[in-house]
Amino acid sequence: MFYKSTRNSEVKVSSAQAITQGISVEGGLFVPESIPSLSLDEIKSIGEMKYADRAAYIFSKYLTDFTEAEIRYCTDNAYSTKNFETESISEIAHLFDGTYMLELWHGPTCAFKDMALQILPYFLTTSAKKIKLDKKIVILVATSGDTGKAALEGFKDVEGTSILVFYPEDGVSPMQKRQMKTQEGGNVGVCAIKGNFDDCQNGVKSIFTDNDVKKQLDDNGMMFSSANSINWGRLVPQVVYYVSAYAELVKDGEIELGEKINIVVPTGNFGNILAAYYAKHMGVPVNKLICASNINNVLTDFINTGIYDRNRKFYATVSPSMDILISSNLERLLYIMTGDNDALINEWFGKLASEGRYEVNDDVKKKLKAEFAAGFCDDASTKQAISDVYKKYSYTCDTHTAVAVKVYNDYKAETGDTTKTVIASTASPYKFSAAVLEALTGGMSDIDEYEMVDQIAALSDIPVPAALAGLKNKPDRFNDTIEKKDQKQYVLDTLGI
């Protein structure tokens, strides 16, 4: 299995090269040259495996230059109870008849990003050895909240690496900010940007492709890589949990082998739902992929119209990890849907960069409608969904999962589709305690973050994760805030260049 660039189909690299490099030299994203297939019998057999074994089986389809021993080294170290609070790694909660919550937040940072970022450091260091890389790997990350902490935790004190995370100063929850500012590790760095997530992401992308910066790193025995979902090594682990969830439901007798399901994903950067698309096209029986957005509904508009337009007001919401107007992973989907047409990708994303807008052709519009449904909701509806689910099912969900619940309920009411449905639950409710507590009690509170956590714990039967409870008395380590124009110099200064 080789990997091509979305902006230059002539590029052909191994998975080890794609993972180490992160992004292609001309700015394209790496995609597998084909999507491997899974038979229904294989999916059934996956249901009898432990999660680490399920992951190893899927990775063997994509990472064909890795030996079985190398893949097992990665999966056995990443997916164990030393990293996750549950033996199953991901959990499936039966919310109501035919609807299931795929809980992806039982890892060390209490968010779905742990599912990928606990294994990415193993992928990256193994890949570097395979291609005989003798440089220090510098991980640059832009985060809207969860990726940053998960990446910091994953790469903390990993030999031969350093990691620097940028987050929007006022665009993450207080708990997310505390997680990053108190991060331990000798090779980690965190900095706030005066701007939004797109400013952070654009800055990181421009640094990645800056030839002068790359030369300075090279002269100092360093190279960049990414822990964002622009890195294939971040995306492929997310495919696993959708295959795993389907196999688990078959094993539990909740669905028949071959029965189609819907998958609902709250998403901003499009990586999480793109992973579900890959799972579907591997052979997981999926009826509809439902894309759930908050009021920053650029993806909803795109799926419904074929027009991507980031020229709109940006909203800071109670679901901050979705406060994104430039969805990077959409590029991978469109590359597939155009039949690997790099010329069209360069045209469309060139327009996005210069005009903030592009429109796909009729063929792609038709394919989007066939694969996806999309909807969005505002903060008031998000909080109402938290309240409704709690009152009706005694289940407490976070703000991002609540967006998915609301969008799914709207979809079901509009279409009458009664297909059994898996909702990706992406974070612990304790990470967004102010909004969750307001939704549960009906009133605002001026108590501190940790008192809110205690109140939610008293109202719900979800234990407070040890990783969050332990933050209360940890000192802040990282308090820098810079203008977005200063990102490049900050990186160089931090690296001592």
N, C-alpha and C positions, 0 to 999 in steps of 0.2 A: 504494500500500500504506500503510494507516494502522495505528496501534498502539493497542490498548485496554489498560486496566488490569485485572489479575486481581481487583481488589476494587471496581471501579466500571466496568462495561461501557459506561457513557455517555461515558467519557473517549475521545477520539479525537485522536491527535497524529501528526505526521510522524515519520519515523525520525530526522531531525535533532534534533527536540525530545526524543524518547525517549532518544537517546544522550546529549544534553547534560544532561538532567535526571537520568538514571540510574534513578530510582524515582519512582513517581507520588505525588502530594501526600498521598494517604490511606494510603500504605504499600504499595500494590499494585505488581506487577511488570508491565512492558510486554511485550505479546505481539503478534505480527502478527495482523491480523484474519482472515487465511487463510494456509494453507501453500502456496506456489507449487509448481507441478509441473515435473518434468523427464521428458522422454521417454527411452526407451532409446537412441534415436539421438543425443540431446543428450549423454547420459552417455558414449557411445562417442566423440563428438567431443571431449569434455572431456579424454579420455585422450591426445589428440594435442597438448594445450596444455602450456605451462610452468605452474608452480604459481601464479605471480602472475596469469596469464591465467585459470586455473581459478577463482581467488578472485574476480576481477573479474566473471566470468560469473555466479557464484552470487549475489554481492552485488547485481547488477543486478536480480535477482528480488525482493529484499527492500528495498533502499534506493532506491526509485523516485523519491524527490525529489532524489537526487544525480544530477548529470550524468555522462556517461561519462568525461569528463575528470577530474572530481573523484574518481571511483572509481579510475581508473587512477593518479592521483597518490598515493592511499593505498596501493594494492597494490604499485605499482612501488617505492615507498620502503620498505615494510615487508618484502616478500619478495624479498630479494636476498642475495647472498653477503657483503655488508658486515655483515649481521645474523646470517646462518646459516652454519654451517661446511660445509654441503653444498648443491650446486646444486639438488638436488631439494626442498629445504626440509624435507620429511618423507621418511623412508626406509622401505622395506618389507623386512624380513629374513625369509627363508624358514626358519622354525624347524624344522619337520618336515612330513611329508607332509600338505598341506591345511591347515596352520596357519601364520599369518603374523603377525609382530610389526610393528605400525605405529609406528615410532620417531618420536616427536614432540618429541624433546629435543635437537635439534641447533642450537638458538638460543643467544642470549647468556647465559642463566641456566641452561641445561641441563635445562629442564623443559617440559612441554607447554603451560604457560601462555604461553610466548613466542609460540606460534602465533597467539594472540589479542592479547596485550599489546604486540606490536611494531606492530600496526596500530591499536589503539584510540586512541593519541594523535593520529594522523592523522584518524581518524573524528571525534574530539571537537573538534579545532580547526577542521576543515572544517565540522562541524555548527554550531559557535558562530558562524562567519562567515555561514552560510546564514540563521540566525535573527536575525542582527544583534545578537548578544549583546555587550555592552560591559563585562562583569564579569570579574574574575579567577576562574577555575575552581579550586576547592579539591577535590582528589581525596582521599577518605577510604577507606582499605582495611583490612579485617580479613583476616588471613592465617593459614593453618595451615602455612605454610612456603614454598610455591612462588609463589603469587600475589604476595606482597609484593615479593620481589626482582624478579620479572618486571615488575611495575607500576613500581617505582622506576627500573628500567633504561629502560623505555619512555618515562616522563614526565620523565626527567632533563633539566633545563634547557630543557624545552619552554616557549616563550614564552606568557605569559598563564595559566600554571597553577602550582599548588604541590601537593605530594602528601605525605600523612602516613599511615604504615603502623603498625598495631598487630598484635603477634604474642604468643602465649602464652609466657611466660617459659621454661617447661620443656616446651613442646609442639612444638618444631622440632628438627631435627638440628643438630649443631654446625656443619656446613658451611652449612646454610641460615642459621643465625644469623650466621655470619661474613660471608656474602654481604650481609646487610642492614646489619649494624653498620658495614661498611666502605664503604657506598654513596657514590659521588661525586655531585656536583650541588649547585647553589646553591639549588634549590627543593624539596629533599627533607627528610623527617623520619622517624624510626623510633623506636618506643617499645614496650617489653615490658609486658605486663599480667600481674599476679599472678592467674592463672586459666587457663581453657582456651580453645580457639578459639571455642566458643559464647559465652563471655563477651565476647570481642573483637567478634564479629559482632553480638551483641545491643546492645552499646554503640554501635557504628557506626550501626546501624539506628535506635536511639532518638535519636541526634544528628541524623540525616537528617530525622526527622519532628518535631523540637523547634521549634515556631514561634518561640520566643524566640531560639534560636540562629540560626535562619534570618534573623530580622529584624536581629540584630546583624551578620551577614555582609552582608546587603543594604545596611545603613547604611554599611558599609565597602567597598562596591563589589565584593563577592565573592558566590559561590554554590557550593553543594556539587554534586559529581557523584561517581560511583562507578567504580572499576576492577574491582570484584568481578563475578562472573557474574550478579549481579542486574541489571547493565547489559546491555541487548540488544546493544550494540556489542562486548561481551566474548563473548557467546554465539554470535552469527552467524558469526564466523570459525572457530569450532570445527565448525560444520556442514560447512565446506568440506573439511576433511581426510578426512572419511568418504566424501563424494562422490568426492574425488580418489583415495582408496585403491581404491575399487571400480573406477573408470575405469582406474586403473593396472594392476590385476590383469587386467582384460579386455585391455588393450593388450599385456600381457606373455604372454597366452595361458594364464594360470593358471586363469581361469574363463571360461565362455561368457557372452556378453552375455545378461542375463536370468536367469542362474543365481543362486539365493539364497545368501547367506552369513550366518553368525552374527557378531555383534560383541560382544566381551567388554570391559567397561570397569571398571577399579578406580575407585571414586568415593565421595566423602563428601558433597559439597554438591549432587550430582545434575546439575551443569551439563554435564559431559563426556558422560554417557550421554543426557541430554536432547538434546544436539546430534545424537547418532546417531539418536534418535527422529525429529527433524526431517528428517534426511537420508532416512530410511526413508519418511517420509510425503511427501517430495518425489518419490519414485519409485525410490530405490536399492533393489534387491531384497534384502531382509533377512528372514531366517527368524526369528531370536530375538535379542533384546537381553539380554545376560547381565550382570547387575549384581553386581559383586564387592566385598565389604566385608571389613574386618578385624574384630577382635573387638567393635568398636563397631558392632554389626550391626543398627542400627535400620532401615536400608533393607531388609535381607534379611527381617526380620520383617514389615515393612509390605507388601512385594510378596507375601509368602506368606499373609498374614492379612487385609490391609486395615486393620490397626490400627497407627497411628503412636504410639509411646509413648517419649518421651525420659526418662521417670522410671526410670532405670537407672544402674548404675555406669558411670562414664567411665573408659576405659583409655588410658594413654599407651603407644603401640606403636612398633614399628620402622618402621611406615608412617604417619608423623605427619600427612601431608597429608590423610589420611582419618579422622583422629581428630575426628569431628564427630557430634553428636547432633541437630542441627537442619539439615536439608537444604533450603536456601532454594529451589532451583530446582524442587523437587517441586510447588510451588504452581503453576508454569506448566503442568506436565503435567496436574495435576488440573483446572485451569481448562479445558483442552482436552477432557479426558475427560468433564466434566460438561456439555459443550455451552455453554461460556462462562457458567456459572452463578455469578455473583459473590456471590449470597446464600449459596450453599453454601460457597464459599471463605472468606467472612467468618466463617461459623459454625465451620467446621473449624479455621481458623487462629486464631480467637478462643479456641477451646478449647485449642489448643496453647499459646497465651500464658498462659492462666489456669490450666489444669489439667495441661499438659504432655502431653496425649493427645487423639487424636480417632480416629474410625472412619468410613471412607468407606462409601457405600451399596453394595448388591449389584451394581448395574450397573457401577460403577467397579471393584469387585473383579474382576469377570469380564473387563473390558478389561485390567486389569493383568496377569492371568494369561495372556491371549492374546498380549500384547506382550513380556513380560519373564519371564526366569528369574532367580533370585537365590541367592547362596550367600556364605559367609564362611569365614575361617580365622584361627587365632591366630598369634602370633609364631613359635612352633616350626615350624608348618606352612609359614609364609612362608619361613623360612630353609631348610627342607628343599627347598622348590620351587626356590630359587636354586641349591642344591647339585645337585639332580637335573638341572636344565636345563644347568648347566655341565658336569656329567660326561657327559651323554648327547649334547649338541649343541655343546659348546665355546662356549656363548653365555652371557654374563654379563648378568643383568638386575637392576634395582633392587628394593627391597622392595615397592613398590606394584604393579609389573608382576608380581612373583612371586605376589601375592595373586590377581591375575587368572588366572595360569597354574593355580594350585591350584584355584580355583573352577571354571575351565573343565574341568579334568581330572575333578573330581567330577561336574560336569554331564554330561560325556560318558559316564562310567561308569554314571551313574544312568539316563540316557535312551537310550543307544546312538545318539545323534544324530551322524552322520558328516559333516554339512554342513561345507563349508570355512569356516574361521573366522579372523577378524582380531582380534587382541588389541591393545588400545591400550597401548603402552609409554610411560609418562608421565614418566620421569625417567632421567637418567644414573645408573648404579650408583655413581659417585663422589660423589654428593650424600649417600649413606647408607652411607659406607664402613665404619663399624664393624660394622654388621649384615651387610653383604655379605661383608666379609673373614672374619667369624666363620663364615658359611655356607660359604664356599669352603674354609677351612682346618680347620674343626671346633673352633676354640678362640678364646677371648677374647684380646684384646691390649691392653697398656697403652701402646702407642706413640701418638704424636700423630696427628691427622687427616691430615696431609700424608704421613707415613710410611705410613699405611694406604693412601692413594691410590697411592703408589709400588708397594706390594706388590700391589694389585689390578691395576695396569698390567702388572706382571711376570707375573701369572697369566693375564691375558686379553689379547686382541689389540685392545682398544678404546683408542684414544689418549686421554690425559688432556686434557679440554677446556682451552683456553688460559684461559678465564674463571675456572676453578677453580684452575688452577696459579698464576695471578697473585695469588691472595688471600693467599698465605703471608706476604708482607712488607708488606701494606697496613695502615695504622693504623686502629684503631677510631675512628669518629666519633660513634656514637650508643650511649649506655650507660644511658639513662633506663629505670627500671622503676617503674610506678605501680599503685595499687589500681584495680580495675575501676570503682569508684564515681567515680573522679577523671578519667575519660576526657573528659567534656565540658569541664571546666575546662582540661585539658591542651591540647585543641584550640584553645580561645579564647586561651590564653596563647601557644601556638606561633604563632598568626596575629597576635599583637600586638593583640588586641581586649580 
